């Protein structure tokens, strides 16, 4: 046997007899080798390049409901011909129509937008948005947002023949249409008794309206809901707080304004376009008048402080009661801004009498025995105002009284 072979055998036997000591020696040698190696310098994270944002840009958000052939409800409808003309005017005026996601990214400082931009939105979930409005918007290649309330989607407790279906919404989603929240039932989120201390029942109801609708849209459609359109544009600090907790990044009202980069996200105004108010669209597309947020609060008036018919909290037996309010105490009223809504009826075609300064509506539909709330909004002396009162229809009580007299 050669010397080298003998040495290898001796070394192997020595290690075997030494047991773990040999391995410890090897480990020690490896440790010394590691310690002797020069330290590797840590690589610093690259600093992201800031995105240049045009903070002087202005955005208008347009709100629509139904697009129809013939207008029957001018406060919520517009003809297809007029809608297409307005879309063409946006193009002619050099106003860029941008998607909601780009608008919100601009507000976060993540994306730039053109100096004159518009966001198109449509409320509630009418099938005409799928059948009539969408083909026109496709023609112009305009992105847009649907604000839908879940009870009205086909199959929901408030749905009807004019409701959009889940399948149609999914088709629009797949084509790039943005879907956002509009609550569960489309009721005034401030609750039935504003001014009273909110109780646990109200708190649970408000959370359901804001959170459950958002969750349903996200689960059924596989989307992220970021924005909320307030029913009727009504809100208070409580509504804003709960909406933020539910995960909404932006809250939209119905008070038209030019939105600037610094406008607060919890009260972003929209121009609601209606057939009977053509000046609203003209005002919306008139840029250059300043982008400051119009944050003046809405002056609220209780029915008990106004001369209303029926009187606040009154009970009437007539199923077709004249609904009327005297607005003379509010100052110089702008008739073009007035709107009346009645619970279970929605927006109604009320008439303003300049001589008496009264705003009234005569129901043609029979009102069932129930309690009704009336909400009148508008501008008086340049300020936003709202009057609200309620009454009860009780025809059964009248019939019972007649029987007693017999």
ABEGO torsion letter per residue (X at the ends): XBAAAAAAAAAAAAAAAAEAAAAAAAAAAAAAAAAABBBBBBBBBBBBBBBBBBAABBBBBBBBBBBBABBABAAABBBAAAAAAAAAAAAAAGBBBBBAAAAAAAAAGABBBBABBBBBBBBGGBAAAAAAAAAAAAAAGBBBBBBBBAAABBGBAABBAABBBAAAAAAAAAAGBBBBBAEAAGBBAAEABBGBBBBAAAAAAAAAAAAAAAAAAAAAAGBBBABBBBBGGBBBAAAAAAAAAAGBABBBBABBBBBBAABBAABBBBBBBBAABAAAAAAAABBGAEABBBABBBBBBBAAABBBOBBBGBBBABABBBBBBBAAAAEBBBAAABBBBBBGAEBBBBBBBAAAGBBBBBBABBBBBBBBBBBBBEBBGGBBBBBBBBBBBBAAAAAAAAAAAX
